[in-house]
Amino acid sequence: MKPAVLTGEHFFTGDVACAEGALAAGCRFFGGYPITPATEIAEHMSARLPDIGGTFIQMEDEIAAMASILGASWAGLKCMTATSGPGFSLMMENIGLGICTETPCVVVNVQRGGPSTGLPTQGAQSDMMQARWGSHGHYEIIALSPASPQEIFYQTITAFNLSETYRLPVLIMTDEIVGHMSERVSIPSAKDIKTVSRLAPKGRKDRFKPFEPGPNGVAPMPTVGQGYNVHVTGLTHDEKGYPVMSVEAQDEMMKRITNKITNNLDDIIQTQSYRLDDADIAVISYGVSARTSLSAVDEARKMGIKAGLLRLITVWPFPEDQIRRLANQVKKMVTVEINLGQIFLEVQRCAGNKIPVALVGHPGGTIIPPESVIDVLKEPV
Amino acid sequence: MNKKQNQEKITKEVVITGFGGQGIVLAGSILGKAAALGDHLESTLVQSYGPESRGGACSAQVIISTDTIHYPYINRPDILVCMSQSAYEKHIDQLKPGGLLLIDKDLVRRMGKRDDYFSIPSTRMAEELGRTMMANIIMIGFLTAITHIVSKNAAKNSVAVSVPKGTEENNIKAFQKGFDYGQAVLKGREKKAAGRTGAIS
């Protein structure tokens, strides 16, 4: 029997590395529905979870898969589901339920070409705006975009830690290319992996309010069956969890579910700067497109073009401050992503009134070749 | 390839192609794993396949390097392995000038004038061993002997940990067959080059 943390060196696909990251983070429940190119995550979890005291369940569809992890989370488990475009669309309503009920869980979207059934076996990054606004209502969300199997291992752990800290569904927005590519993945020993679990409530059980924010804006979370009064609803509710249909209750609840993110941006947002110190042009990219961009930046530097890369590891909440600061330093920004301009719109919003912002996009089905980026970097600034 | 001997950056790009069901992606995975875990080099594997599970065109792209690999796709491979005629026809023009072509002798009929190629009847040899499925492992043995892109030990260990439990011994045997065949072909070429007769195909 294999342990929960597979310490050692492996040659894993991104999908398998994601599943192993979840197990290392303490995930013990996976509810899912298979879909290319995310199936291998479910397949791997189904093989691994029963051995380490966890539960895998294949639900009837993605709506139920998302519902199952919300339920398992209130039963006290760290949980995850994984899907791709069509399944992500079906999950949207219950992702909203998770946001409204402040339920920690992790949702992986291994993006493929869309819309609709699209290109099942070929990659894209075209669900980025859906990740931000796909469920109805106004809310904040956290979405991470890893660029390699090694990184998806670590970022899956981070996703669990953020979801437990801030009590919300955290999205891993990867893509078919990272999901299906294999690379060396080094897994440290269990004691060297930092995991975070939701704060447990203290004090009198009959006075406890499951939605009363603590010091960081987040309420401790009880597990059903512990004796705390727990009422969980998607209706607008007060700190006790009871439905209150008033403008004041709506205002209070909305502040609670948005402020806990917007007041903790420094703790949440991760970016990586590459050769930006003296750069004239900043490439802004994420996920697999950031790998393309790294190649392009290196090639451009060889030609004497002062290019650098800001890699967005956290895409939502959007690293606004980082982009705004960079806009004061560089003369141009180039956004690289496998869609026809989504994160580009955000970069434009934050930098477009100061400097020109270009897009190197692609409708999906393949990675963007470095040459396409270099061509734009070569244009006079 | 050896990290210690070579201070400068060396990158080799290998494309393995054939039909879905021939174990093309597994062959790529064995090669990439041998490089990453056995020889401690950097390696990436990306795969492409169609929506059908068997019979469609399938390819595995493996990059092995002494340095970090950013871009994991291959446009002009240094080494091209073809396990089907349609894969050969689709990919042959992508091979770098001076690149190595390795084919299954019975499944690929070459077109054009290229003489610099290596062939092995890997599928027939696998049938003789009792399992057609092992043609990919024979091809990996052959590739290891011809190209030295990974060490023999690393490749052999990678085969052993990548195949289903209980089939390790047979697969190692298949790997060794392919490896021996590759060495014999190289030896034959040496003899030919030295002007001696009696060379092996």
Contacts between the chains, C-beta under 8 A, distances in Angstrom:
chain1	res1	chain2	res2	distance
A	9	B	36	7.7
A	9	B	37	5.5
A	10	B	37	7.5
A	11	B	29	6.9
A	11	B	32	6.0
A	11	B	33	3.8
A	11	B	36	5.1
A	11	B	37	5.8
A	11	B	43	7.7
A	11	B	45	7.9
A	36	B	51	7.8
A	120	B	51	5.6
A	121	B	48	7.6
A	121	B	49	6.1
A	121	B	50	6.7
A	121	B	51	6.0
A	122	B	48	8.0
A	177	B	46	6.6
A	177	B	72	7.4
A	180	B	46	6.8
A	180	B	47	5.8
A	181	B	44	6.0
A	181	B	45	6.3
A	181	B	46	4.6
A	181	B	47	7.9
A	181	B	72	5.5
A	182	B	29	5.9
A	182	B	32	5.6
A	182	B	33	7.6
A	182	B	44	7.0
A	182	B	45	4.1
A	182	B	46	8.0
A	183	B	32	7.9
A	183	B	36	7.1
A	183	B	43	7.1
A	183	B	44	5.3
A	183	B	45	7.6
A	184	B	36	4.1
A	184	B	37	6.9
A	184	B	42	7.4
A	184	B	43	7.2
A	291	B	70	4.8
A	291	B	71	5.9
A	291	B	72	6.9
A	292	B	70	7.4
A	292	B	71	5.9
A	294	B	70	4.2
A	294	B	71	7.9
A	295	B	70	4.3
A	295	B	71	4.4
A	298	B	70	7.5
A	367	B	71	7.6
A	367	B	72	7.8
A	367	B	73	5.7
A	369	B	71	7.7
A	369	B	73	7.5
A	369	B	75	7.8
A	370	B	70	8.0
A	370	B	71	5.7
